[in-house]
C-alpha cells in the first residue's frame, strides 16, 4: 500500500489527464439541439465508459507488462514521455494528438453513441490515463491498495460526469478563454507529474542514479 499522498497525486494526475473541461466544447457541439435528458444520459454514459476502461486497465496491467516483457521502470519512462507530450499540448491549449487524431475527430460527427466514442474514448481515455492507472496499480499490492486505486478512479469519474452534466452553464460562464486557462493549469500540473514519473523510471532502470 502506498502513502496517502501517492493516491492524492494519482487522483490529481488522472483528473488532469482526463481533463473533462477540454471535452466541453466537443460535448456542446455534439449535443446541440438535443434535449436535457439526452445530454444528461450522454454525460452519464461517458462517465461510466471512462470508469470501465480504466478499471479494466488497472486490473489487467500486470498481464500487459508480462506480455510485453517489460519492467515497471521501463513503462514509467515511456509513460512519462507520453504524459509530458500531452502536457505540452495542454499548455498550448491544443488537443493532444496522443488522445485524438483529426480523422477520429471528423468521424465523431457521424456517430450516435457519442458518450462512449468520441467523448469517453479517445478524447478523455487514451494512452496517458491508461498508463498512469497501470503505473499506480503496479506500485503497490494487496486488496486494500487495489480497492483504493479503483475508488480513486470512481471518484474522478464522478467528477467527469458532474463537469459534463454542467457543460452548458460551465461553457457559458467560462467561455473559450476560461476553458483554455484551465487546460493550461492542468497541463502544468501534468508536466510536473510526468517529469517525476520519468525520473522514477530512470532510477529504476539505472540504480546508480540514486
N, C-alpha and C positions, 0 to 999 in steps of 0.2 A: 504493500500500500504506500502511496506517495504522500507527501506533505499536503496540507490544505491549500497552500499557496500554489502548488503544481496544478491542482484541479481548478483553482480560480483562473490561473493563467490559461489553462486549456479552454475554459468557458469563454474568456475574452478573445482568445485566438480564433476559436470556432465561429463566434458571432462576427468577428471582423472578416473572416474569410467568406462566410455565407452572405454577409452584408445585405440584408433584406431591403435596406434603403435604396441600394443600387437597382433593385428589381422593381421599384415603384413605377418609374416611367414606362417600362415594358408592360407591367401589370395593368396600368391605366389604359394603355393603348389597346391591349388585347381585350380588356373588359369594357371598352367604350360601347355604349348602347345596351349593355347587359343590365339586368335587374339587380337590386341589392342582394337578393337571395343567391343569385348566381355568383356574384362577387364574393359573398361570404363562403359559399361552397368551394369556390376555386382556391381561396386563401386557406381553408381547412385542408383541402386536398394537397396543396403544396407543402404545408407543414408536416402532414403525415408521410408524404413521399420522402421528404428530407430525412425524417426520423428513421424510416425503414431502411433507406440506403446506408445511412451512417451506422446504424446498429449492425446490419449485415457485415459492413466493412470492419467494424470493431471486432466482431466475433470470429471473422474469417481471416483476420490479419496474420495470425501465426501461420496458418496454412499457406497464405500468399507468400510470406517470406521463405517458407520451406520450399515451396515450388520454384521460386526464383533462385534459391540457393544463395541468398544474400543475408547479411547480418543487419541487426537493427542500426548499428552505427553507419553503415553504408546507406541505408534507407534514410537516415536522418540527414546525411549530407545531400543526397539527391532531393529529398523533400524540402530542405532549407533553400535550395536553389529555386525550386518551383514556387515556393511561397514568396521568396524575395522578388521574383519576376512579377507575380501577381500584385505585390505591394507597390512596385513601381508604377504599374498601370493604374492602381487606385489613387496614388498620389497625383498622377497626371489626369485624374478624373476620366479615365478611359475604361472601356470594357476589356478585361483581360482576355487575350487570345487563348490562354490556358483554360478558360471557362467556356467560351462560346466563339465559334468561328462565324464569319459573315454568312456562310452557307446555312449554318444552323439557325441564325437569326432570321434569314429570309424564309426558311421552311416553317418557322414558328407561326407565321401569319396564316398558314393553311391548316393548322391543327385545331381540333376541338378541345381535347383534354389538355388545355394549356396549364393547368395546375401542376401536372406532372412534367410535361415537356412543353415549353422550354423553361418554365419558371423554376421548378424544383431542380430539374436537370436539363441542360447543363449550366443554367445561369447561376445557381447557388451551389449545388453539389457538383464538385469536379475533382480533379487531381489534388488540389490544395486541401480541401476539407477532408477527403478520404485519407490523405497522407497524415495529416495532423491527428486524426482519430486513431489510425493504426499505431502511430508512434506512441501516443499516450497510453493506449491499451497495453502495448508491449513493454512499457517501462515498469509495470507492476504486475502482480499476480494475486490470485485468490478471489473468492466470490465477492468480497466486500469491495475490492478495487474495481472489479468489472461492473458491479452494481452502481458504484458512484459515477464511473465514466458514462454508463448508459443513462443514469439520472441527469448528469450534466447535459448530455445530448437532448434529453427530453425537455429540460428547462429552456435550452436555446431554441428548440423547435417551437415551443410555445411562444417565445419572443418573436420568432419569424412569423408565426400565424397572427399575432397581435399587430405587427407592423403592416402586414399585407391587408389585414382586416380593416385597418385605419388608413389605407393607402390614399384614399381620396382626400380626407382632411389634412393628412401629412403633406401630400403633394401640393395642395392649395396653400398651406401655411408656409412651407419652406421654399417652394419654387425650385427651379433647376439649380440655382446658385447655392441655395442652402443644402440641397442634397449632395452637390459636389463637394461642399466643405466637409460634410460628414464623411463622405467617401475618402477624402484626403486624410482626415484624422484616423480613420480605421486603417488606411494604408500605412501611415507612420507607425502605428502600433504593431501592425503585421510585419513590417520591415524589421523592427527590433526583435520580435519573436523569431523570425526567420534566421537572422544572424545568430541568435543564441542556439537554435536547433542545429544549424550548420556547424557551429563551434563545438557543440557537444558530440556531434558525429565525428568530427576530426579528432577529438581527444580519444574517442573510442577506437578509431582506426589506427591512430598513432599515439600510443600511451606515453611516449616520450614528451609529448607536448604538455603533459600535466606538470 
